[in-house]
Amino acid sequence: MKRLTAWLTGVAGGVAAARIFRRTPAPARVPVHEPDPAEALREKLAQSKSAPAEPEAPTELSDGDPDARRRAVHERGRAAVDEMRGDSTTD
């Protein structure tokens, strides 16, 4: 029994060794030069800085009264909810 175990162990070791030495080396990987994301962002920032600034459209919320702004926001919110619900009547 000891001979059989030794023989099987030797065969298993030989097969493992043959597999290790028979492997073909992996092809050398060539590094792919991808564009640097930081450079892309720098270019985008430079383009946005060179573009003419668009004037902001005046809004009803630009006046200084906080209560008026609050009321306008709530009115728009209620109108949006009514529109989503399909209600055609408003207060």
C-alpha positions as CSV (number, residue, x, y, z in Angstrom):
1,M,0.0,0.0,0.0
2,K,2.9,2.3,0.7
3,R,4.3,1.7,-2.8
4,L,0.9,2.6,-4.4
5,T,0.6,5.8,-2.4
6,A,4.2,6.8,-3.3
7,W,3.6,5.9,-6.9
8,L,0.4,8.0,-7.2
9,T,2.0,10.9,-5.4
10,G,4.9,10.8,-7.8
11,V,2.6,10.7,-10.8
12,A,0.6,13.6,-9.5
13,G,3.7,15.6,-8.9
14,G,5.1,14.8,-12.4
15,V,1.8,15.9,-14.0
16,A,1.9,19.1,-12.0
17,A,5.5,19.8,-12.9
18,A,4.8,19.1,-16.6
19,R,1.9,21.5,-16.6
20,I,4.0,24.2,-15.0
21,F,7.0,23.8,-17.4
22,R,4.9,23.3,-20.5
23,R,2.9,26.6,-20.1
24,T,3.6,29.1,-22.8
25,P,4.6,32.5,-21.5
26,A,1.9,35.1,-21.6
27,P,2.4,37.7,-24.3
28,A,3.9,41.0,-23.1
29,R,1.3,43.5,-22.5
30,V,1.7,46.8,-24.3
31,P,0.6,49.7,-22.2
32,V,-2.3,51.5,-23.8
33,H,-1.9,55.2,-23.7
34,E,-5.4,56.5,-22.8
35,P,-6.0,60.3,-22.6
36,D,-5.4,61.7,-19.2
37,P,-8.8,62.6,-17.6
38,A,-7.2,65.6,-15.9
39,E,-6.1,67.0,-19.2
40,A,-9.6,66.6,-20.7
41,L,-11.0,68.5,-17.7
42,R,-8.4,71.2,-18.0
43,E,-9.3,71.6,-21.7
44,K,-13.0,71.7,-21.0
45,L,-12.4,74.3,-18.2
46,A,-10.3,76.5,-20.6
47,Q,-13.1,76.3,-23.2
48,S,-15.8,77.3,-20.7
49,K,-13.7,80.2,-19.5
50,S,-13.1,81.5,-23.1
51,A,-16.8,81.2,-24.0
52,P,-18.7,84.5,-23.6
53,A,-20.8,84.5,-20.5
54,E,-24.6,84.4,-21.1
55,P,-26.5,87.0,-19.2
56,E,-28.9,85.6,-16.7
57,A,-32.6,86.0,-17.4
58,P,-34.4,88.0,-14.8
59,T,-36.7,85.9,-12.7
60,E,-39.6,86.7,-10.5
61,L,-37.5,85.3,-7.6
62,S,-34.7,87.9,-8.0
63,D,-36.4,90.6,-6.0
64,G,-35.3,91.0,-2.4
65,D,-38.6,90.1,-0.6
66,P,-38.1,86.6,1.0
67,D,-41.9,86.2,1.6
68,A,-42.7,86.9,-2.1
69,R,-40.0,84.3,-3.1
70,R,-41.4,81.8,-0.7
71,R,-45.0,82.3,-2.0
72,A,-43.8,82.0,-5.6
73,V,-42.0,78.8,-4.9
74,H,-45.0,77.3,-3.1
75,E,-47.3,78.3,-6.0
76,R,-45.1,76.7,-8.5
77,G,-44.8,73.6,-6.4
78,R,-48.6,73.3,-6.0
79,A,-49.0,73.9,-9.7
80,A,-46.6,71.0,-10.5
81,V,-48.4,68.7,-8.1
82,D,-51.7,69.6,-9.6
83,E,-50.3,69.0,-13.1
84,M,-48.9,65.5,-12.0
85,R,-52.2,64.6,-10.4
86,G,-54.2,65.7,-13.5
87,D,-56.1,68.3,-11.6
88,S,-57.2,71.1,-13.9
89,T,-58.6,73.3,-11.1
90,T,-56.4,75.4,-8.9
91,D,-57.2,77.6,-5.9
